[in-house]
Amino acid sequence: MTDAPNPAAIAGRLRAGTPDEDVEAEVEAALGTLETLPDLAVTDHVAVFEGVQQRLAEVLSNVDDA
């Protein structure tokens, strides 16, 4: 058994109507960072995308898929 999150189990929890509100809030906050893109130079976009990707990876790695 691996420690990798199981997307099917996570999706099943969400379909069951029991989303983890903390995880949802963290994802929304990470994605909200993308709203800064129009105010930044295009050359700075990569850093924003990398930061969002890193944060989403952290959130996903902390999801309990039991």
C-alpha positions in Angstrom: 0.0 0.0 0.0 1.3 3.4 -0.9 0.9 6.7 0.9 -0.3 8.4 -2.3 -3.8 9.9 -2.1 -6.5 8.0 -3.8 -8.4 10.3 -6.1 -11.3 7.9 -6.4 -11.8 7.8 -2.6 -11.6 11.6 -2.4 -14.1 11.9 -5.2 -16.4 9.5 -3.5 -16.3 11.5 -0.3 -17.2 14.7 -2.2 -20.1 12.9 -4.0 -21.4 11.7 -0.7 -21.8 15.3 0.3 -19.2 15.4 3.0 -16.4 17.6 1.6 -13.7 18.5 4.0 -14.3 22.3 4.3 -10.7 23.0 5.4 -9.3 21.3 2.3 -11.7 23.1 0.1 -10.8 26.5 1.7 -7.1 25.7 1.2 -7.6 24.9 -2.4 -9.7 28.0 -3.0 -7.0 30.1 -1.3 -4.3 28.6 -3.5 -6.3 29.1 -6.6 -7.2 32.6 -5.5 -3.5 33.5 -5.9 -4.0 33.2 -9.7 -6.2 36.4 -9.5 -3.0 38.4 -9.1 -1.8 37.4 -12.6 -3.3 40.4 -14.4 -1.4 42.8 -12.2 2.0 41.1 -12.8 4.4 41.1 -15.6 4.2 38.0 -17.7 7.7 37.1 -16.7 6.5 36.8 -13.1 3.6 34.4 -13.9 5.8 31.3 -13.8 6.6 31.9 -10.1 2.9 32.3 -9.3 2.0 29.1 -11.1 4.8 27.2 -9.4 3.7 28.5 -6.0 0.1 27.5 -6.6 1.2 24.0 -7.9 3.4 23.5 -4.8 0.6 24.6 -2.4 -2.0 22.3 -4.1 0.5 19.4 -3.9 0.9 20.1 -0.2 -2.8 20.2 0.4 -3.3 16.9 -1.6 -0.6 15.2 0.3 -2.3 16.0 3.6 -5.7 14.7 2.5 -6.8 11.6 4.5 -8.3 9.3 1.9 -9.4 6.7 4.3 
